[in-house]
Amino acid sequence: MVGVVVALPEPFASELKSWRASFGDPLAEVVPGHITLVTTTPAEDWQAVLEHVRAVAAEQHGFQVQLQGTGAFRPVSPVVYLNVVRGFEDCVALHEKLQDGPLARDLPFPFYPHVTVAHDVSELAMDEAQRRLASYQAEFPVDSMGLYEHDADGVWQLQEELFFGGQEDSES
């Protein structure tokens, strides 16, 4: 299984890890803050996947992400998240490029860039997460993405950090 994500930089990664743990999220300690670009996807040919993801990274330009406020996928999925208000379209375009070739597949839900802050916790904890982070804001540049592989123990292992080859577009 393969996944591709944009990792949150410090200090935001540590802040959101603490928040996620405070809501009782059991994955807070093992899943760092991130924006998923390619969710858990079977991969038959690792070399083809690697070449594809490297080629997409080489053509990608850096962009800015701004997180602001919260949303939820409830009742469909027990998730509260931070909104990606700047860089949303960049993430969607990058997802579309990645979700092609050896990573092409039909997804059960439309792709929606976000940062999970509470998952599989009580309704009360999800309400608290949504309320307490409603005014949360963070902004940071994105110049790379991580390629992960799901190992035999069910743990995501970073295989390669892929830096973008295009020039940063400060207007995006």
N, CA and C atoms as an extended XYZ file, in Angstrom:
516
Properties=species:S:1:pos:R:3:atomname:S:1:resname:S:1:resid:I:1 pbc="F F F"
N         0.839       -1.185        0.000 N   MET     1
C         0.000        0.000        0.000 CA  MET     1
C         0.884        1.248        0.000 C   MET     1
N         0.429        2.249       -0.725 N   VAL     2
C         1.171        3.495       -0.900 CA  VAL     2
C         0.311        4.656       -0.430 C   VAL     2
N         0.963        5.693        0.088 N   GLY     3
C         0.315        6.950        0.423 CA  GLY     3
C         1.267        8.089        0.134 C   GLY     3
N         0.724        9.247       -0.237 N   VAL     4
C         1.534       10.433       -0.480 CA  VAL     4
C         0.902       11.581        0.300 C   VAL     4
N         1.736       12.298        1.065 N   VAL     5
C         1.221       13.367        1.928 CA  VAL     5
C         2.129       14.589        1.917 C   VAL     5
N         1.528       15.711        2.305 N   VAL     6
C         2.276       16.924        2.642 CA  VAL     6
C         2.329       16.955        4.160 C   VAL     6
N         3.526       16.865        4.708 N   ALA     7
C         3.687       16.908        6.168 CA  ALA     7
C         3.588       18.341        6.668 C   ALA     7
N         2.989       18.533        7.833 N   LEU     8
C         2.952       19.852        8.447 CA  LEU     8
C         4.309       20.144        9.077 C   LEU     8
N         4.831       21.343        8.868 N   PRO     9
C         6.108       21.699        9.488 CA  PRO     9
C         5.914       22.074       10.955 C   PRO     9
N         7.020       22.166       11.664 N   GLU    10
C         6.992       22.682       13.036 CA  GLU    10
C         6.813       24.193       12.984 C   GLU    10
N         6.184       24.796       13.950 N   PRO    11
C         5.665       24.211       15.191 CA  PRO    11
C         4.263       23.619       15.053 C   PRO    11
N         3.675       23.729       13.849 N   PHE    12
C         2.286       23.300       13.664 CA  PHE    12
C         2.097       21.809       13.898 C   PHE    12
N         3.062       20.993       13.464 N   ALA    13
C         2.942       19.544       13.638 CA  ALA    13
C         2.815       19.182       15.119 C   ALA    13
N         3.662       19.767       15.960 N   SER    14
C         3.605       19.472       17.406 CA  SER    14
C         2.344       20.028       18.041 C   SER    14
N         1.953       21.232       17.650 N   GLU    15
C         0.718       21.828       18.184 CA  GLU    15
C        -0.479       20.924       17.912 C   GLU    15
N        -0.596       20.485       16.655 N   LEU    16
C        -1.767       19.694       16.288 CA  LEU    16
C        -1.714       18.291       16.865 C   LEU    16
N        -0.519       17.758       17.072 N   LYS    17
C        -0.389       16.466       17.751 CA  LYS    17
C        -0.937       16.588       19.171 C   LYS    17
N        -0.578       17.667       19.853 N   SER    18
C        -1.076       17.893       21.223 CA  SER    18
C        -2.586       18.062       21.245 C   SER    18
N        -3.091       18.858       20.313 N   TRP    19
C        -4.545       19.048       20.245 CA  TRP    19
C        -5.240       17.714       19.993 C   TRP    19
N        -4.745       16.969       19.023 N   ARG    20
C        -5.383       15.695       18.663 CA  ARG    20
C        -5.389       14.747       19.859 C   ARG    20
N        -4.282       14.686       20.586 N   ALA    21
C        -4.216       13.839       21.785 CA  ALA    21
C        -5.204       14.317       22.848 C   ALA    21
N        -5.357       15.636       22.975 N   SER    22
C        -6.262       16.182       23.997 CA  SER    22
C        -7.717       15.804       23.741 C   SER    22
N        -8.053       15.486       22.493 N   PHE    23
C        -9.427       15.078       22.164 CA  PHE    23
C        -9.603       13.563       22.285 C   PHE    23
N        -8.525       12.860       22.705 N   GLY    24
C        -8.603       11.418       22.914 CA  GLY    24
C        -8.405       10.596       21.654 C   GLY    24
N        -7.856       11.224       20.617 N   ASP    25
C        -7.649       10.511       19.358 CA  ASP    25
C        -6.519        9.496       19.526 C   ASP    25
N        -6.807        8.196       19.348 N   PRO    26
C        -5.789        7.168       19.558 CA  PRO    26
C        -4.648        7.218       18.540 C   PRO    26
N        -4.831        7.904       17.418 N   LEU    27
C        -3.784        7.978       16.397 CA  LEU    27
C        -2.878        9.194       16.553 C   LEU    27
N        -3.140       10.015       17.563 N   ALA    28
C        -2.380       11.256       17.737 CA  ALA    28
C        -0.878       11.009       17.836 C   ALA    28
N        -0.484        9.944       18.500 N   GLU    29
C         0.936        9.678       18.715 CA  GLU    29
C         1.624        9.019       17.524 C   GLU    29
N         0.854        8.429       16.622 N   VAL    30
C         1.471        7.669       15.531 CA  VAL    30
C         1.247        8.263       14.146 C   VAL    30
N         0.317        9.197       14.024 N   VAL    31
C         0.046        9.816       12.723 CA  VAL    31
C         0.336       11.314       12.827 C   VAL    31
N         1.481       11.751       12.282 N   PRO    32
C         1.802       13.179       12.315 CA  PRO    32
C         0.808       13.981       11.469 C   PRO    32
N         0.674       15.264       11.794 N   GLY    33
C        -0.212       16.135       11.034 CA  GLY    33
C         0.198       16.197        9.574 C   GLY    33
N        -0.788       16.093        8.686 N   HIS    34
C        -0.490       16.060        7.258 CA  HIS    34
C        -1.737       16.371        6.437 C   HIS    34
N        -1.505       16.659        5.170 N   ILE    35
C        -2.564       16.741        4.170 CA  ILE    35
C        -2.349       15.544        3.251 C   ILE    35
N        -3.313       14.650        3.172 N   THR    36
C        -3.192       13.484        2.306 CA  THR    36
C        -3.398       13.900        0.854 C   THR    36
N        -2.480       13.470       -0.010 N   LEU    37
C        -2.613       13.689       -1.451 CA  LEU    37
C        -3.058       12.404       -2.155 C   LEU    37
N        -2.529       11.277       -1.708 N   VAL    38
C        -2.950        9.959       -2.200 CA  VAL    38
C        -3.185        9.103       -0.973 C   VAL    38
N        -4.429        8.650       -0.810 N   THR    39
C        -4.760        7.815        0.328 CA  THR    39
C        -4.349        6.371        0.049 C   THR    39
N        -4.437        5.529        1.039 N   THR    40
C        -4.031        4.132        0.976 CA  THR    40
C        -4.401        3.503       -0.366 C   THR    40
N        -3.376        3.246       -1.183 N   THR    41
C        -3.581        2.753       -2.542 CA  THR    41
C        -2.712        1.518       -2.787 C   THR    41
N        -3.309        0.437       -3.275 N   PRO    42
C        -2.503       -0.746       -3.603 CA  PRO    42
C        -1.499       -0.416       -4.709 C   PRO    42
N        -0.316       -0.992       -4.611 N   ALA    43
C         0.716       -0.767       -5.623 CA  ALA    43
C         1.285       -2.109       -6.056 C   ALA    43
N         1.119       -2.414       -7.325 N   GLU    44
C         1.638       -3.671       -7.875 CA  GLU    44
C         3.115       -3.566       -8.236 C   GLU    44
N         3.519       -2.386       -8.738 N   ASP    45
C         4.871       -2.200       -9.263 CA  ASP    45
C         5.510       -0.999       -8.561 C   ASP    45
N         6.296       -1.277       -7.498 N   TRP    46
C         6.873       -0.192       -6.697 CA  TRP    46
C         7.741        0.731       -7.542 C   TRP    46
N         8.521        0.189       -8.457 N   GLN    47
C         9.400        1.013       -9.288 CA  GLN    47
C         8.587        1.969      -10.151 C   GLN    47
N         7.482        1.500      -10.705 N   ALA    48
C         6.618        2.366      -11.519 CA  ALA    48
C         6.019        3.475      -10.665 C   ALA    48
N         5.614        3.147       -9.439 N   VAL    49
C         5.070        4.151       -8.521 CA  VAL    49
C         6.134        5.204       -8.221 C   VAL    49
N         7.318        4.755       -7.891 N   LEU    50
C         8.414        5.660       -7.558 CA  LEU    50
C         8.726        6.592       -8.724 C   LEU    50
N         8.825        6.058       -9.915 N   GLU    51
C         9.109        6.883      -11.094 CA  GLU    51
C         7.991        7.892      -11.342 C   GLU    51
N         6.751        7.459      -11.179 N   HIS    52
C         5.599        8.341      -11.384 CA  HIS    52
C         5.607        9.497      -10.377 C   HIS    52
N         5.764        9.185       -9.101 N   VAL    53
C         5.724       10.212       -8.060 CA  VAL    53
C         6.918       11.164       -8.205 C   VAL    53
N         8.075       10.629       -8.542 N   ARG    54
C         9.249       11.490       -8.780 CA  ARG    54
C         9.008       12.433       -9.963 C   ARG    54
N         8.397       11.933      -11.030 N   ALA    55
C         8.129       12.768      -12.209 CA  ALA    55
C         7.141       13.884      -11.871 C   ALA    55
N         6.116       13.575      -11.095 N   VAL    56
C         5.147       14.600      -10.686 CA  VAL    56
C         5.844       15.652       -9.823 C   VAL    56
N         6.678       15.218       -8.881 N   ALA    57
C         7.403       16.157       -8.008 CA  ALA    57
C         8.324       17.056       -8.822 C   ALA    57
N         8.988       16.499       -9.825 N   ALA    58
C         9.936       17.276      -10.631 CA  ALA    58
C         9.254       18.416      -11.375 C   ALA    58
N         7.983       18.240      -11.721 N   GLU    59
C         7.241       19.266      -12.460 CA  GLU    59
C         6.447       20.200      -11.548 C   GLU    59
N         6.347       19.860      -10.275 N   GLN    60
C         5.502       20.616       -9.345 CA  GLN    60
C         6.193       21.883       -8.863 C   GLN    60
N         5.432       22.960       -8.757 N   HIS    61
C         5.909       24.215       -8.176 CA  HIS    61
C         5.514       24.258       -6.706 C   HIS    61
N         6.336       24.914       -5.892 N   GLY    62
C         5.984       25.125       -4.493 CA  GLY    62
C         4.756       26.019       -4.391 C   GLY    62
N         4.068       25.933       -3.260 N   PHE    63
C         2.883       26.756       -3.032 CA  PHE    63
C         2.697       26.997       -1.543 C   PHE    63
N         1.854       27.939       -1.211 N   GLN    64
C         1.555       28.261        0.185 CA  GLN    64
C         0.282       27.538        0.607 C   GLN    64
N         0.260       27.089        1.850 N   VAL    65
C        -0.946       26.521        2.455 CA  VAL    65
C        -1.318       27.382        3.646 C   VAL    65
N        -2.596       27.674        3.748 N   GLN    66
C        -3.127       28.327        4.936 CA  GLN    66
C        -4.248       27.454        5.477 C   GLN    66
N        -4.133       27.129        6.757 N   LEU    67
C        -5.170       26.390        7.465 CA  LEU    67
C        -5.959       27.389        8.282 C   LEU    67
N        -7.282       27.258        8.244 N   GLN    68
C        -8.110       28.211        9.003 CA  GLN    68
C        -9.461       27.592        9.311 C   GLN    68
N        -9.767       27.525       10.594 N   GLY    69
C       -11.076       27.038       11.019 CA  GLY    69
C       -11.232       25.536       10.850 C   GLY    69
N       -12.406       25.057       11.249 N   THR    70
C       -12.664       23.616       11.255 CA  THR    70
C       -13.865       23.254       10.390 C   THR    70
N       -13.912       21.994       10.071 N   GLY    71
C       -15.036       21.387        9.373 CA  GLY    71
C       -15.140       19.950        9.853 C   GLY    71
N       -16.139       19.232        9.344 N   ALA    72
C       -16.325       17.837        9.737 CA  ALA    72
C       -16.930       17.049        8.588 C   ALA    72
N       -16.602       15.780        8.558 N   PHE    73
C       -17.196       14.876        7.576 CA  PHE    73
C       -18.382       14.120        8.173 C   PHE    73
N       -18.770       14.478        9.394 N   ARG    74
C       -19.905       13.826       10.041 CA  ARG    74
C       -21.185       14.137        9.275 C   ARG    74
N       -22.137       13.247        9.215 N   PRO    75
C       -22.205       11.916        9.831 CA  PRO    75
C       -21.591       10.813        8.969 C   PRO    75
N       -21.106       11.142        7.773 N   VAL    76
C       -20.564       10.115        6.873 CA  VAL    76
C       -19.325        9.455        7.457 C   VAL    76
N       -18.443       10.262        8.060 N   SER    77
C       -17.201        9.749        8.636 CA  SER    77
C       -16.919       10.523        9.923 C   SER    77
N       -16.450        9.840       10.982 N   PRO    78
C       -16.218       10.497       12.271 CA  PRO    78
C       -14.903       11.274       12.296 C   PRO    78
N       -14.853       12.377       11.523 N   VAL    79
C       -13.627       13.159       11.381 CA  VAL    79
C       -13.933       14.643       11.522 C   VAL    79
N       -13.116       15.330       12.331 N   VAL    80
C       -13.100       16.797       12.394 CA  VAL    80
C       -11.742       17.215       11.850 C   VAL    80
N       -11.730       18.272       11.055 N   TYR    81
C       -10.501       18.661       10.371 CA  TYR    81
C       -10.332       20.174       10.340 C   TYR    81
N        -9.108       20.589       10.012 N   LEU    82
C        -8.810       21.985        9.723 CA  LEU    82
C        -8.993       22.200        8.227 C   LEU    82
N        -9.593       23.332        7.883 N   ASN    83
C        -9.804       23.694        6.489 CA  ASN    83
C        -8.511       24.166        5.845 C   ASN    83
N        -8.279       23.740        4.615 N   VAL    84
C        -7.202       24.277        3.793 CA  VAL    84
C        -7.844       25.396        2.978 C   VAL    84
N        -7.580       26.665        3.359 N   VAL    85
C        -8.226       27.786        2.677 CA  VAL    85
C        -7.341       28.408        1.601 C   VAL    85
N        -6.043       28.255        1.732 N   ARG    86
C        -5.112       28.657        0.678 CA  ARG    86
C        -4.295       27.425        0.332 C   ARG    86
N        -4.136       27.176       -0.954 N   GLY    87
C        -3.440       25.974       -1.391 CA  GLY    87
C        -4.381       24.816       -1.674 C   GLY    87
N        -5.689       25.036       -1.461 N   PHE    88
C        -6.686       23.985       -1.698 CA  PHE    88
C        -6.609       23.494       -3.146 C   PHE    88
N        -6.671       24.447       -4.084 N   GLU    89
C        -6.649       24.093       -5.507 CA  GLU    89
C        -5.313       23.449       -5.889 C   GLU    89
N        -4.207       23.919       -5.284 N   ASP    90
C        -2.895       23.318       -5.541 CA  ASP    90
C        -2.885       21.851       -5.113 C   ASP    90
N        -3.457       21.578       -3.942 N   CYS    91
C        -3.517       20.197       -3.443 CA  CYS    91
C        -4.387       19.325       -4.349 C   CYS    91
N        -5.521       19.863       -4.804 N   VAL    92
C        -6.407       19.111       -5.693 CA  VAL    92
C        -5.691       18.792       -7.000 C   VAL    92
N        -5.024       19.790       -7.587 N   ALA    93
C        -4.309       19.574       -8.851 CA  ALA    93
C        -3.189       18.550       -8.672 C   ALA    93
N        -2.467       18.633       -7.568 N   LEU    94
C        -1.384       17.687       -7.294 CA  LEU    94
C        -1.950       16.284       -7.098 C   LEU    94
N        -3.038       16.182       -6.368 N   HIS    95
C        -3.715       14.888       -6.184 CA  HIS    95
C        -4.089       14.278       -7.537 C   HIS    95
N        -4.651       15.092       -8.420 N   GLU    96
C        -5.091       14.580       -9.724 CA  GLU    96
C        -3.920       14.068      -10.551 C   GLU    96
N        -2.781       14.759      -10.475 N   LYS    97
C        -1.587       14.299      -11.196 CA  LYS    97
C        -1.059       12.990      -10.598 C   LYS    97
N        -1.063       12.911       -9.272 N   LEU    98
C        -0.553       11.717       -8.598 CA  LEU    98
C        -1.465       10.512       -8.787 C   LEU    98
N        -2.776       10.759       -8.750 N   GLN    99
C        -3.764        9.676       -8.796 CA  GLN    99
C        -3.980        9.233      -10.244 C   GLN    99
N        -2.879        9.012      -10.942 N   ASP   100
C        -2.885        8.620      -12.341 CA  ASP   100
C        -1.860        7.503      -12.511 C   ASP   100
N        -1.803        6.932      -13.680 N   GLY   101
C        -0.802        5.889      -13.953 CA  GLY   101
C        -0.884        4.763      -12.948 C   GLY   101
N         0.244        4.412      -12.301 N   PRO   102
C         0.250        3.275      -11.382 CA  PRO   102
C        -0.546        3.510      -10.100 C   PRO   102
N        -0.948        4.749       -9.837 N   LEU   103
C        -1.748        5.046       -8.636 CA  LEU   103
C        -3.210        5.348       -8.964 C   LEU   103
N        -3.611        5.127      -10.209 N   ALA   104
C        -4.998        5.393      -10.611 CA  ALA   104
C        -5.949        4.401       -9.945 C   ALA   104
N        -7.036        4.934       -9.420 N   ARG   105
C        -8.107        4.094       -8.872 CA  ARG   105
C        -9.309        4.962       -8.568 C   ARG   105
N       -10.462        4.332       -8.476 N   ASP   106
C       -11.677        5.044       -8.102 CA  ASP   106
C       -11.703        5.181       -6.586 C   ASP   106
N       -11.997        6.387       -6.124 N   LEU   107
C       -12.058        6.643       -4.681 CA  LEU   107
C       -13.503        6.603       -4.207 C   LEU   107
N       -13.736        6.148       -2.966 N   PRO   108
C       -15.106        6.075       -2.451 CA  PRO   108
C       -15.718        7.452       -2.186 C   PRO   108
N       -14.859        8.483       -2.002 N   PHE   109
C       -15.335        9.839       -1.738 CA  PHE   109
C       -14.538       10.798       -2.611 C   PHE   109
N       -15.119       11.947       -2.947 N   PRO   110
C       -14.338       12.954       -3.683 CA  PRO   110
C       -13.154       13.421       -2.829 C   PRO   110
N       -12.035       13.733       -3.474 N   PHE   111
C       -10.845       14.212       -2.764 CA  PHE   111
C       -11.125       15.593       -2.185 C   PHE   111
N       -10.765       15.779       -0.908 N   TYR   112
C       -10.989       17.047       -0.224 CA  TYR   112
C        -9.802       17.312        0.704 C   TYR   112
N        -8.876       18.203        0.309 N   PRO   113
C        -7.705       18.480        1.158 CA  PRO   113
C        -8.117       19.011        2.533 C   PRO   113
N        -7.489       18.454        3.570 N   HIS   114
C        -7.788       18.839        4.952 CA  HIS   114
C        -6.689       18.294        5.864 C   HIS   114
N        -6.711       18.723        7.122 N   VAL   115
C        -5.819       18.186        8.149 CA  VAL   115
C        -6.700       17.646        9.274 C   VAL   115
N        -6.671       16.349        9.481 N   THR   116
C        -7.491       15.718       10.520 CA  THR   116
C        -6.999       16.135       11.899 C   THR   116
N        -7.954       16.511       12.779 N   VAL   117
C        -7.616       16.863       14.163 CA  VAL   117
C        -8.344       15.981       15.174 C   VAL   117
N        -9.333       15.229       14.730 N   ALA   118
C       -10.023       14.276       15.606 CA  ALA   118
C       -10.650       13.205       14.715 C   ALA   118
N       -10.379       11.943       15.057 N   HIS   119
C       -10.887       10.831       14.257 CA  HIS   119
C       -11.226        9.673       15.177 C   HIS   119
N       -12.403        9.104       14.978 N   ASP   120
C       -12.845        7.966       15.793 CA  ASP   120
C       -12.828        8.267       17.285 C   ASP   120
N       -13.324        9.433       17.650 N   VAL   121
C       -13.493        9.793       19.061 CA  VAL   121
C       -14.990       10.013       19.298 C   VAL   121
N       -15.365       10.250       20.529 N   SER   122
C       -16.781       10.428       20.855 CA  SER   122
C       -17.343       11.681       20.170 C   SER   122
N       -18.656       11.716       20.045 N   GLU   123
C       -19.324       12.897       19.484 CA  GLU   123
C       -18.979       14.146       20.302 C   GLU   123
N       -18.913       13.984       21.631 N   LEU   124
C       -18.575       15.106       22.504 CA  LEU   124
C       -17.165       15.607       22.207 C   LEU   124
N       -16.220       14.695       22.035 N   ALA   125
C       -14.842       15.085       21.726 CA  ALA   125
C       -14.754       15.731       20.348 C   ALA   125
N       -15.522       15.236       19.385 N   MET   126
C       -15.524       15.861       18.056 CA  MET   126
C       -16.113       17.272       18.128 C   MET   126
N       -17.185       17.433       18.907 N   ASP   127
C       -17.764       18.772       19.099 CA  ASP   127
C       -16.733       19.713       19.710 C   ASP   127
N       -16.004       19.212       20.719 N   GLU   128
C       -14.981       20.028       21.380 CA  GLU   128
C       -13.863       20.409       20.404 C   GLU   128
N       -13.423       19.462       19.600 N   ALA   129
C       -12.370       19.739       18.613 CA  ALA   129
C       -12.834       20.808       17.638 C   ALA   129
N       -14.036       20.673       17.164 N   GLN   130
C       -14.557       21.630       16.188 CA  GLN   130
C       -14.677       23.022       16.804 C   GLN   130
N       -15.105       23.081       18.058 N   ARG   131
C       -15.275       24.374       18.730 CA  ARG   131
C       -13.935       24.995       19.116 C   ARG   131
N       -13.040       24.200       19.710 N   ARG   132
C       -11.786       24.750       20.237 CA  ARG   132
C       -10.809       25.173       19.149 C   ARG   132
N       -10.876       24.553       17.972 N   LEU   133
C        -9.957       24.909       16.889 CA  LEU   133
C       -10.622       25.774       15.809 C   LEU   133
N       -11.827       26.253       16.091 N   ALA   134
C       -12.568       27.062       15.106 CA  ALA   134
C       -11.798       28.306       14.677 C   ALA   134
N       -10.963       28.855       15.552 N   SER   135
C       -10.208       30.068       15.200 CA  SER   135
C        -8.738       29.763       14.896 C   SER   135
N        -8.381       28.487       14.804 N   TYR   136
C        -6.998       28.102       14.520 CA  TYR   136
C        -6.593       28.589       13.134 C   TYR   136
N        -5.357       29.108       13.041 N   GLN   137
C        -4.799       29.529       11.763 CA  GLN   137
C        -3.323       29.161       11.710 C   GLN   137
N        -2.886       28.768       10.539 N   ALA   138
C        -1.470       28.489       10.297 CA  ALA   138
C        -1.216       28.691        8.812 C   ALA   138
N        -0.008       29.149        8.493 N   GLU   139
C         0.361       29.292        7.091 CA  GLU   139
C         1.812       28.858        6.937 C   GLU   139
N         2.086       28.140        5.841 N   PHE   140
C         3.436       27.635        5.613 CA  PHE   140
C         3.630       27.314        4.136 C   PHE   140
N         4.904       27.347        3.687 N   PRO   141
C         5.200       26.970        2.304 CA  PRO   141
C         5.273       25.450        2.168 C   PRO   141
N         4.890       24.967        1.001 N   VAL   142
C         4.989       23.542        0.685 CA  VAL   142
C         5.944       23.409       -0.492 C   VAL   142
N         7.042       22.689       -0.272 N   ASP   143
C         8.011       22.494       -1.345 CA  ASP   143
C         8.392       21.026       -1.532 C   ASP   143
N         7.625       20.132       -0.872 N   SER   144
C         7.901       18.702       -1.003 CA  SER   144
C         6.675       17.901       -0.582 C   SER   144
N         6.765       16.600       -0.853 N   MET   145
C         5.741       15.658       -0.409 CA  MET   145
C         6.429       14.352       -0.057 C   MET   145
N         5.825       13.605        0.848 N   GLY   146
C         6.406       12.347        1.296 CA  GLY   146
C         5.705       11.154        0.672 C   GLY   146
N         6.507       10.196        0.202 N   LEU   147
C         5.988        8.944       -0.338 CA  LEU   147
C         6.128        7.893        0.757 C   LEU   147
N         5.012        7.294        1.153 N   TYR   148
C         4.982        6.319        2.246 CA  TYR   148
C         4.553        4.948        1.747 C   TYR   148
N         5.061        3.929        2.448 N   GLU   149
C         4.644        2.559        2.177 CA  GLU   149
C         4.143        1.954        3.481 C   GLU   149
N         3.042        1.233        3.400 N   HIS   150
C         2.451        0.537        4.539 CA  HIS   150
C         3.214       -0.759        4.725 C   HIS   150
N         3.924       -0.905        5.851 N   ASP   151
C         4.730       -2.112        6.031 CA  ASP   151
C         3.893       -3.282        6.558 C   ASP   151
N         4.529       -4.427        6.717 N   ALA   152
C         3.833       -5.650        7.134 CA  ALA   152
C         3.209       -5.519        8.519 C   ALA   152
N         3.730       -4.607        9.347 N   ASP   153
C         3.194       -4.405       10.696 CA  ASP   153
C         2.069       -3.372       10.716 C   ASP   153
N         1.691       -2.854        9.546 N   GLY   154
C         0.608       -1.880        9.483 CA  GLY   154
C         1.049       -0.468        9.791 C   GLY   154
N         2.349       -0.212        9.767 N   VAL   155
C         2.883        1.115       10.070 CA  VAL   155
C         3.299        1.788        8.766 C   VAL   155
N         2.996        3.077        8.640 N   TRP   156
C         3.409        3.841        7.467 CA  TRP   156
C         4.877        4.224        7.617 C   TRP   156
N         5.674        3.888        6.619 N   GLN   157
C         7.102        4.189        6.630 CA  GLN   157
C         7.422        5.154        5.492 C   GLN   157
N         8.085        6.261        5.824 N   LEU   158
C         8.507        7.204        4.800 CA  LEU   158
C         9.570        6.538        3.935 C   LEU   158
N         9.316        6.474        2.637 N   GLN   159
C        10.272        5.891        1.699 CA  GLN   159
C        11.128        6.967        1.043 C   GLN   159
N        10.521        8.121        0.790 N   GLU   160
C        11.273        9.194        0.150 CA  GLU   160
C        10.535       10.516        0.316 C   GLU   160
N        11.301       11.559        0.636 N   GLU   161
C        10.772       12.930        0.642 CA  GLU   161
C        11.119       13.497       -0.726 C   GLU   161
N        10.110       13.899       -1.477 N   LEU   162
C        10.305       14.349       -2.850 CA  LEU   162
C        10.148       15.863       -2.919 C   LEU   162
N        11.248       16.542       -3.211 N   PHE   163
C        11.216       17.998       -3.302 CA  PHE   163
C        10.778       18.414       -4.694 C   PHE   163
N         9.996       19.485       -4.744 N   PHE   164
C         9.453       19.959       -6.005 CA  PHE   164
C        10.548       20.596       -6.854 C   PHE   164
N        10.484       20.357       -8.146 N   GLY   165
C        11.492       20.846       -9.069 CA  GLY   165
C        11.185       22.204       -9.663 C   GLY   165
N         9.915       22.607       -9.661 N   GLY   166
C         9.539       23.901      -10.206 CA  GLY   166
C         9.898       25.018       -9.258 C   GLY   166
N         9.914       26.234       -9.745 N   GLN   167
C        10.173       27.402       -8.905 CA  GLN   167
C         8.924       27.691       -8.078 C   GLN   167
N         9.124       28.177       -6.851 N   GLU   168
C         7.987       28.527       -6.008 CA  GLU   168
C         7.206       29.665       -6.636 C   GLU   168
N         5.894       29.501       -6.648 N   ASP   169
C         5.009       30.524       -7.192 CA  ASP   169
C         4.401       31.270       -6.012 C   ASP   169
N         4.935       32.426       -5.717 N   SER   170
C         4.484       33.166       -4.525 CA  SER   170
C         3.099       33.759       -4.712 C   SER   170
N         2.559       33.714       -5.908 N   GLU   171
C         1.228       34.257       -6.162 CA  GLU   171
C         0.123       33.236       -5.997 C   GLU   171
N         0.464       31.933       -5.836 N   SER   172
C        -0.600       30.921       -5.765 CA  SER   172
C        -1.221       30.835       -4.404 C   SER   172
